[in-house]
Amino acid sequence: MLEMLFGGNPYDILRASDAETAILLTEGRHVDAALLDLQLPGMDGLSLMKALRSRFPQAQFCIMTGHGRIRDAVAAIRGGASDFLEKPLVPETLKTRMSRIHEIWRLQKENGRLREEQEFHFGYDRLVGNSSAMRSLKGFIKRIAPSDTSVLILGETGCGKELVARAIHKLSSRAEKPFIPVDCASISENLMESEIFGHVKGAFTGADTAQPGLVRAADGGTIFFDEIGELSLQAQAKMLRLLQEHEVRPVGSAKSLPVDVRVVAATNRDLAKEVANKTSREDLFYRLKVLVATVPPLRERWEDIAVLATHFIETLKTDTSVPREISDEALKRMETYEWPGNVRELENAIRRAMVLCTETRVELADLPPEISADPITAVPLAGSLAAYEMEAIRNALERAKGKRKLAAHILGIGEATLYRKLNEYALRSEAKAS
């Protein structure tokens, strides 16, 4: 009767006439709600609820009880039931009560989704972008952050490698401890070892006092070596010891000191090639590349350019700033520009535009000349509109490096229209899906 009553509702229904059958039916399944009778053959309803709650702690329970068993109903509520009904059951009342339980379930699912989304974005406040490439990177960061394993971040200059390192730190159990960035390219080779690993008093001329070094300053937290390929081979040997033994030996000391840090390193170099050329240690390279996060260049995630540009306008604006948005013409040019300097170049372009802009929005003329210059060369009409259209499509595909979605965006047409044109002009071999 109950199965028939709820048959037209959006529920997957399991039916059991006793507790033992109910337990067997729910093996390997997920249960969100259960309607239980107190009086069951064998195990009673309260014992069944307890057994199911241990396996499905988020489930909602509604208890059915006969007349005069209010004391049992109260016990059921205290035991974790969401509701109880007195027999004989009134179908409409039962439907209303189950609808209420369904709404509780829906709200729990929504709250869980929002909480997961909040956790997903926590730590990414400056790692802006919702493209598939960035969502994949953020998902990878979330998976590896709880570990203490070292991480190697690969990516071009200006793509945000330090932001990735900071996100890994903020999502880890070390978040309350120091995050120490080390720019290996900016430290002179003579001072590199003492700056990073510390030195004892008198270790060299001018070492009047002992210094702990950046690694020990990061104790308990994360140390980020930016452009690790710039380290000398001797410093790389000490780095390997840090990774393997979790200890450092200050310059001039015969004693190694224990240290608890997570090492995150980044480079824009091809470390495999550096190893082959004997300019980087092979053992260090393989120790670092256990977890590798690759940051995509901006030209490969053009969908994020509008979001990033808006983000920079918001973060860079002052009380005297004029622009609040970007014109469609300027944005389209930005989305088709190559951005060799990646996100850093985009930030600087917006910074420049906000200084020069005299209107309420950034116009094409406010962008740097290398971006605002029209990259499209004039295409002569070869006697027909079809020839011009075909050449325009080829031009867009070339600029988009064959990516159909970006080419359609450049042309100002839908992807389906472009696909039809590709078939019409037999150009499908020159395009790819994304």
KASULVEN-V970428 format. One record per helix or strand. SS is the DSSP state (2 for helix, 1 for strand). FROM is the first residue (numbers start at 0). LEN is the number of residues. Records with the same first field share a line. If there is no record, write none. Layout:
# KASULVEN-V970428
SS=FROM-LEN, FROM-LEN
This chain:
# KASULVEN-V970428
2=1-4, 18-7, 44-11, 69-9, 90-31, 131-14, 160-10, 183-3, 188-9, 213-4, 227-3, 232-13, 270-6, 281-7, 297-3, 301-15, 327-9, 341-15, 363-3, 368-4, 384-15, 403-8, 414-10, 427-3
1=32-5, 59-6, 82-4, 150-4, 178-5, 198-1, 210-1, 221-5, 246-2, 250-1, 256-2, 261-6, 290-4, 324-2, 360-2, 402-1, 431-1
